[in-house]
Every structure is written in C-alpha cells, then in structure tokens.
C-alpha cells in the first residue's frame, strides 16, 4: 500500500531535535530531585510547558505532568521523609535515566511507556501517602492545561494537549461561555486570573 502521507525530512529533523532536547531536559532535571531543589524543578517545568505549548507536543506535555507531580510530592515533608517515598524516588530516578537513554536511542514507544510507568508510580504513592482529596496527577493535567490556555492556546487545544475534557478545563478557569477557538478574544482580566493560577500552581 502506498503511503499517502510520507514523513518529510523536515518532520524527521524536528522530531529528532525534540527528542534530543527532552533528553537534555531530563538530565538537567534529575540532579534537582536529588537536591530537592523545588525552585529549580519548577523553573524547568515551566520551560518544558512552554515547549509543549510552542510545538503542540504531547511528549513535552506528558513529561511536564510528571515534573509537576514529583515537585508536589517532594515538597510535602510528610511524604519526602517517609521511607516508602525514598525507595520510590530511587526507582523513579532510575526510570528517568532510562527515559533519557531511550530518547537518545530513538526508542520512542519504550520512552512513552516509561513515562506512563512513572506517572502510575506517582499516582499510586500519592494515594498511599498523600492526605489530599485531589489526586496530584489529575491536578497537574488541569492546572497545566489552564496555564497553556493562559499562554494563548484555545480551550480545545489546551485540553487536548494535556488529555482532559474541555468542559473540565472551562469549569476550572471559571468560564462557561467563550469563543474558545480564538484565544485572542480572552479578556485582560481573564488572562491575569489564569496567569496567577499558573504562577501559584
């Protein structure tokens, strides 16, 4: 069968650059977890979010969700000091190293599986050790999507990028009716509100 949608050389180069960039981000991120550098983790998370938005890239977005979850977990003393978490963190650090290597080796499907495994690990330990009504990973999706919307994506684009229902995003940002397919129509008040949410997430 003839492929009617062949991958162009430019697309191949762009994907290759994306994988190399994300691999570097992961390598920079790992020592920050070890040092428990919350501010540094948040800074790289924001950079990764901007890349996810700029390139409409789900690999960046998926990793951004992990970054959010890890930052929230280790910022809580009752979690970070728990021996269960210490073992989990060591496991996740190994998985992060593996994910960087998989990107360099262009083993993308294996990379995506590793990312999903890390997300599942965070979700499980949040359920086991957390004292919260909301699940950290679910919070990550909705808050990162709201940030993406604040930065200029439409509600449909932002919800798709972070795999949440658009109605859930609209409810979170407190907007029930809007011309969401054209983010240029966002009011100044709405943008300030959303950017404040992004800063405090």
N, C-alpha and C positions, 0 to 999 in steps of 0.2 A: 504494500500500500504506500502511495506517495504521501509524504508529509507536506501538507499544505501550509504549515506554519513552522518553517525551519527556524532554529535559533540562530540569530545573526551573530557575527563575530563581536560586534559591539556589546550585545547582550551577554555573551560569554565573558568578555573582559569585565563588564560591570559586575556580574555575579562573582567573578574571581576576586575582584577588588573588595567586594562586600565581605566575602569570607575571610580574606586576609585582615581587613580592618577589624572585624568582630573578633578574630583570634587574638589580635593585639590588645583589644579592649579587655578580653578575659584575662590575659596575662597581667595586665595592669591592675585588674580588679582583685585578683587572688591575694596579693600581699595586704591589701586594705582590710580584708576579712580577718586575716591572722592578727593584724594590729588593732582590730576593732576600731578602725578609723571611719566613724559614721559619716562625717562631713565629706571625706574623700569618696566614700561609697556613693553618697547622694550626688556628688558632682559628676561622677562617671555615669551614673544612672540617668541624669539629665542630658548628658551628651548623647547617650545611646537613644534616649527618647527622641531627641532632635533628629538623629539619623533615621530612626524608624519613620518619623513623620516626613522628612525630606524625600526619602526614597520609597515611601509607602511599602516598607519591608517588614514582613512578619517575623523573619529571623531576629532582627533587631528588637522588635516588639516583644517577642517571646522571652528573649533574654532580659529585657527591661523588667518584665514581670518577676523574673527570678531575683533580679537585683533588689527590687522593691521588697519582696518577701524576706530575703536574707537581711536586709538593712533593718527591717522592722523586728525580726526575730532577735537579732543580737543586740538591739538597742534596749531590750527588756531585761533587767538584771535577773529576774526570777527564771528566765529562760536561759540566758547566757551562762549563768553559774550552775545550771543543772548538769550533772554528769551525763545524762542522756543526750543533751544537746551537744556536749563536747564530742561525743562519739559520732553524732550526726554530722557535725561540722567537718570532722576529718573525712568522713565519707563524701560529703559534698565537695570538699576541696579536691579530692581525687577525681571526682566526676567533672569538675571544672577543668582540671588539667587535661583530662581525656577529651573534653569537648573542644578545647583549643587545638589539640593534636588532630582531631577528626576534621576540623575545618581546614587546617593546613594540608591534610591529605585528601581534601575534597570528598570526604565520605559524609555527604550532607544528610542522608537519611539516618545514618547512625548518630550524627550530631543532634538531629531533631529528637530522636528517641532519648538520648541522654538528657537533653533539656527537659523533656516531659518527665523523665525519672526524677530529676532534681525538683521540679515543681511538685510532683507527687510526694516527695520526701518532706518538703517544706509544709505541704498541706497536712500530712499525717502528724508531724511533730507539733504543728500549730494546734491541731485538735487534741493532742496528747498533753501538751504543756501550757497552752495558752489559757487565759482567763477571759476570753472575749466572746461576744455574741457574733460578731462578724468574722469571717474567715479571711486571713491575710491575703491569700492569693486572689480571692474574689474582690477584696478591696483594691488590690493592685490593678486589676483589669479596669474597674470602673473609674478609679482616680487617674490612671494613666490615659484612659480614653478621654476623660474630661480635660486633661492637660492638652492632649492632641487637638481637641476641639477648640480650646482657647487659643492655641497657636495658629489656627486657621483652617483645619480640616472641617469638612461638613460633618454633621452628626452621623450620617450614614458611613462616611469614610472612617471616622474615628472608632465607631462601634465595630466595624468590620476588622479594622487593624488589630484590635485587642479582643476580638471574639466575644462580644457581649451584645445583647439585644439593644436596638436603637432606643426603644421605649425606656429601657432601664437607664440608659445614659441621660435621656431627656428628663426623666424624673429626678435623677441625682443632681443635675445642674439647675433644677427648678424651672424648667421651661417646658410647657406643654404644647405650645403652638409657635412655630418659627419657620421661616423659609430656609430650612437647614441644608438644602443642596447648594446654597450660595453663602459661604461663611462671611462674605463681605458685608452682609446685612446685620451681623452681630452688632448690638449697641455697645457703646463705650462702657456703660455700667455693667453689662453682661460680661464683657471681656475682663474688666477689673476684677469682678467676682470670681471668674474662672481662674485667672492667673493667681489670685490669692489662694484658691484651693490648691493649685499646682505647687505653690511655694511651701504650703503647710502640709503637704501630703506625707 
